[in-house]
């Protein structure tokens, strides 16, 4: 009976070792399985995040391009309006000068100075100082 008990104990010990080895193998297999799943998930996550990052960067680049285009358009419009305003201002000054000259010539036609030329004939003329813009007219015309 002792021999039979030893055999039972030996079989129990072997069963315990086999169970422990099977448990270790199962644990290693479980760890390997979890590791493979984590690796697969990491790869997929990385691929998705790269796509997301590319889409985000594309959107940002597109938005920045529109902002730049809007800024350039605003500057161009400002330059155009500024140039037009400057041209109108200069045209206004030229018109004022032309009107002042015409007014001076009209004054001269109304009151010309009579002079004699070398032949002795009387000629109507205007003196240059009569054609200049006078101080009281300069204040009225804004220049």
C-alpha positions as CSV (number, residue, x, y, z in Angstrom):
1,X,0.0,0.0,0.0
2,X,2.9,2.3,0.6
3,X,4.1,1.6,-2.8
4,X,0.7,2.4,-4.2
5,X,0.6,5.6,-2.1
6,X,4.0,6.6,-3.4
7,X,2.8,6.1,-6.9
8,X,-0.3,8.2,-6.3
9,X,1.9,10.9,-4.7
10,X,4.2,10.8,-7.7
11,X,1.3,11.0,-10.2
12,X,-0.1,13.9,-8.2
13,X,3.3,15.6,-8.2
14,X,3.6,15.1,-12.0
15,X,0.0,16.3,-12.5
16,X,0.8,19.4,-10.4
17,X,4.0,20.0,-12.5
18,X,2.1,19.5,-15.7
19,X,-0.7,21.8,-14.5
20,X,1.9,24.4,-13.5
21,X,3.6,24.1,-16.9
22,X,0.3,24.3,-18.7
23,X,-0.6,27.3,-16.6
24,X,2.7,29.0,-17.5
25,X,2.2,28.2,-21.2
26,X,-1.3,29.5,-21.0
27,X,-0.1,32.7,-19.3
28,X,2.7,33.1,-21.9
29,X,0.2,32.5,-24.7
30,X,-2.2,35.0,-23.2
31,X,0.6,37.6,-22.9
32,X,1.6,36.9,-26.5
33,X,-2.0,37.2,-27.6
34,X,-2.5,40.5,-25.8
35,X,0.8,41.8,-27.1
36,X,-0.2,40.9,-30.7
37,X,-3.6,42.6,-30.2
38,X,-1.9,45.7,-28.8
39,X,0.6,45.8,-31.6
40,X,-2.2,45.5,-34.2
41,X,-4.1,48.2,-32.5
42,X,-1.1,50.5,-32.3
43,X,-0.4,50.0,-36.0
44,X,-4.0,50.7,-37.0
45,X,-4.1,53.7,-34.6
46,X,-0.9,55.1,-36.0
47,X,-2.2,54.7,-39.6
48,X,-5.5,56.4,-38.7
49,X,-3.7,59.2,-36.8
50,X,-1.4,59.8,-39.7
51,X,-4.4,60.1,-42.1
52,X,-6.1,62.4,-39.6
53,X,-2.9,64.5,-39.3
54,X,-2.6,64.7,-43.1
55,X,-6.2,65.9,-43.3
56,X,-5.7,68.4,-40.5
57,X,-2.6,69.8,-42.1
58,X,-4.3,70.0,-45.5
59,X,-7.2,71.9,-44.0
60,X,-4.7,74.2,-42.2
61,X,-2.7,74.8,-45.4
62,X,-5.9,75.5,-47.3
63,X,-7.1,78.0,-44.6
64,X,-3.7,79.7,-44.5
65,X,-3.8,80.0,-48.3
66,X,-7.2,81.6,-48.2
67,X,-6.1,84.0,-45.5
68,X,-3.0,85.0,-47.6
69,X,-5.1,85.4,-50.7
70,X,-7.6,87.6,-48.8
71,X,-4.7,89.7,-47.4
72,X,-3.1,90.2,-50.8
73,X,-6.5,91.1,-52.3
74,X,-7.1,93.6,-49.5
75,X,-3.7,95.2,-50.0
76,X,-4.2,95.3,-53.8
77,X,-7.7,96.9,-53.3
78,X,-6.2,99.4,-50.9
79,X,-3.4,100.3,-53.4
80,X,-6.0,100.7,-56.1
81,X,-8.3,102.9,-54.1
82,X,-5.3,105.0,-52.8
83,X,-4.0,105.4,-56.4
84,X,-7.4,106.4,-57.6
85,X,-7.8,108.9,-54.8
86,X,-4.4,110.4,-55.5
87,X,-5.2,110.7,-59.2
88,X,-8.4,112.4,-58.4
89,X,-6.7,114.8,-56.0
90,X,-4.1,115.7,-58.6
91,X,-6.8,116.1,-61.2
92,X,-8.7,118.4,-58.8
93,X,-5.5,120.5,-58.3
94,X,-5.0,120.7,-62.1
95,X,-8.6,121.8,-62.6
96,X,-8.3,124.4,-59.9
97,X,-5.1,125.8,-61.6
98,X,-6.8,125.7,-65.0
99,X,-9.9,127.5,-63.6
100,X,-7.7,130.2,-61.9
101,X,-5.8,130.7,-65.2
102,X,-9.0,131.0,-67.2
103,X,-10.4,133.5,-64.6
104,X,-7.2,135.6,-64.9
105,X,-7.4,135.5,-68.7
106,X,-11.1,136.6,-68.5
107,X,-10.1,139.5,-66.3
108,X,-7.4,140.4,-68.8
109,X,-10.0,140.4,-71.6
110,X,-12.3,142.6,-69.7
111,X,-9.5,145.1,-68.8
112,X,-6.7,144.7,-71.2
113,X,-3.7,147.0,-71.2
114,X,-3.2,149.0,-74.4
115,X,0.4,149.2,-75.7
116,X,2.0,150.3,-78.9
117,X,4.1,147.9,-80.9
118,X,7.1,148.8,-83.0
119,X,4.9,149.9,-85.9
120,X,3.0,152.3,-83.6
121,X,-0.2,150.3,-83.6
122,X,-2.2,149.8,-80.4
123,X,-2.3,146.3,-79.2
124,X,-4.3,144.8,-76.3
125,X,-2.2,142.7,-73.9
126,X,-2.0,141.3,-70.4
127,X,0.9,141.7,-68.0
128,X,2.2,138.5,-66.6
129,X,1.6,139.7,-63.0
130,X,-2.1,140.1,-63.9
131,X,-2.3,136.4,-64.8
132,X,-0.7,135.3,-61.5
133,X,-3.1,134.1,-58.8
134,X,-3.6,136.9,-56.3
135,X,-3.5,136.4,-52.5
136,X,-7.2,136.9,-51.9
137,X,-8.0,134.4,-54.7
138,X,-5.5,131.9,-53.3
139,X,-7.4,131.8,-50.0
140,X,-10.7,131.3,-51.8
141,X,-9.5,128.4,-54.0
142,X,-8.0,126.5,-51.0
143,X,-4.4,126.5,-52.4
